Amino acid sequence: MAKVGGIQQKQRPLNMQKLIPFEQAIVRKYPEQVVLVTTRSREGKANVMTAGWSTIASEEPPMFVLGIADEAYTLELIRQTSQFVVAFPSEQMAEQALFAGSHSGRDRDKPAEANIGLQDGVAVKAPLIRDAVANFECTLVQMLKPGDCHLVIGQVVAAHVNTVAGLHRLYTLAKGHVLGGVRQAQP
Ligand SMILES: Cc1cc2nc3c(=O)[nH]c(=O)nc-3n(C[C@H](O)[C@H](O)[C@H](O)COP(=O)(O)O)c2cc1C
């Protein structure tokens, strides 16, 4: 037992950092939180995609930033309409989140196929997700492409919460997911 500041401490293995390639280190990021992003085409078709790359970009005014890949239909619809909704799925929505993250709305009707209930918002045409814990209607502020991914920044113009008290948020899917594939949360 070593004594640190008068307190007995158990001997631990030596803690230090070792240099490894980015691809190996970044898997320690998981589990990663997920959100659902909804959009609606000019023709009125609603779409939902799952996104792990999201965070708050500003508190005042409130903004979200999403990392969206080139090929996502969602990106095309955000470019087309400058509107989207960020929703926090509820615990019961894991299967729907997996479905929305594994199929493209370009050739499917994901809300209908996965039975994802939608509701009209008040500020944008992209729909709210009825069973989500919370929904944030956003208008596009800026889109950046610093690398191979688009950073989509949207200002929150209306926020909604579920009327069911005690509904828990689905924080993550069981396995870690990355763009274009699935990988284990831990190496
Ligand atoms: C858990 C999970 C997280 C994901 N995170 C992202 C993400 O942050 N950005 C992204 O572009 N795609 C992400 N994807 C993949 C998209 O959801 C997927 O490519 C989807 O088919 C795109 O739908 P869309 O073409 O209808 O827009 C994720 C998938 C899963 C399952």
The ligand as an SDF file (V2000), in Angstrom:
LIG
                    3D

 31 33  0  0  0  0  0  0  0  0999 V2000
  -26.2000    4.5490  -34.6140 C   0  0  0  0  0  0  0  0  0  0  0  0
  -26.0050    5.2160  -35.9450 C   0  0  0  0  0  0  0  0  0  0  0  0
  -25.4180    6.4570  -36.0000 C   0  0  0  0  0  0  0  0  0  0  0  0
  -25.2210    7.0870  -37.2330 C   0  0  0  0  0  0  0  0  0  0  0  0
  -24.6550    8.3260  -37.2660 N   0  0  0  0  0  0  0  0  0  0  0  0
  -24.5510    8.9820  -38.4360 C   0  0  0  0  0  0  0  0  0  0  0  0
  -24.0650   10.3200  -38.4670 C   0  0  0  0  0  0  0  0  0  0  0  0
  -23.7890   10.9400  -37.4450 O   0  0  0  0  0  0  0  0  0  0  0  0
  -23.9450   10.9050  -39.6930 N   0  0  0  0  0  0  0  0  0  0  0  0
  -24.2980   10.2720  -40.8600 C   0  0  0  0  0  0  0  0  0  0  0  0
  -24.1660   10.8700  -41.9380 O   0  0  0  0  0  0  0  0  0  0  0  0
  -24.7730    9.0080  -40.8440 N   0  0  0  0  0  0  0  0  0  0  0  0
  -24.9260    8.3640  -39.6740 C   0  0  0  0  0  0  0  0  0  0  0  0
  -25.4360    7.1080  -39.6480 N   0  0  0  0  0  0  0  0  0  0  0  0
  -25.8020    6.4790  -40.9100 C   0  0  0  0  0  0  0  0  0  0  0  0
  -27.0940    7.0560  -41.4850 C   0  0  0  0  0  0  0  0  0  0  0  0
  -28.1370    7.0700  -40.5220 O   0  0  0  0  0  0  0  0  0  0  0  0
  -27.4940    6.1830  -42.6960 C   0  0  0  0  0  0  0  0  0  0  0  0
  -26.5320    6.3660  -43.7040 O   0  0  0  0  0  0  0  0  0  0  0  0
  -28.8810    6.4600  -43.2080 C   0  0  0  0  0  0  0  0  0  0  0  0
  -29.2060    5.4420  -44.1260 O   0  0  0  0  0  0  0  0  0  0  0  0
  -29.0200    7.7980  -43.9130 C   0  0  0  0  0  0  0  0  0  0  0  0
  -30.3740    7.9470  -44.2220 O   0  0  0  0  0  0  0  0  0  0  0  0
  -30.8910    8.8780  -45.3900 P   0  0  0  0  0  0  0  0  0  0  0  0
  -30.1750    8.4820  -46.6650 O   0  0  0  0  0  0  0  0  0  0  0  0
  -32.3750    8.5800  -45.4440 O   0  0  0  0  0  0  0  0  0  0  0  0
  -30.5980   10.2820  -45.0050 O   0  0  0  0  0  0  0  0  0  0  0  0
  -25.6330    6.4490  -38.4310 C   0  0  0  0  0  0  0  0  0  0  0  0
  -26.2460    5.1980  -38.3710 C   0  0  0  0  0  0  0  0  0  0  0  0
  -26.4500    4.5840  -37.1430 C   0  0  0  0  0  0  0  0  0  0  0  0
  -27.1260    3.2580  -37.0940 C   0  0  0  0  0  0  0  0  0  0  0  0
  1  2  1  0
  2  3  1  0
  2 30  2  0
  3  4  2  0
  4  5  1  0
  4 28  1  0
  5  6  2  0
  6  7  1  0
  6 13  1  0
  7  8  2  0
  7  9  1  0
  9 10  1  0
 10 11  2  0
 10 12  1  0
 12 13  2  0
 13 14  1  0
 14 15  1  0
 14 28  1  0
 15 16  1  0
 16 17  1  0
 16 18  1  0
 18 19  1  0
 18 20  1  0
 20 21  1  0
 20 22  1  0
 22 23  1  0
 23 24  1  0
 24 25  2  0
 24 26  1  0
 24 27  1  0
 28 29  2  0
 29 30  1  0
 30 31  1  0
M  END
$$$$
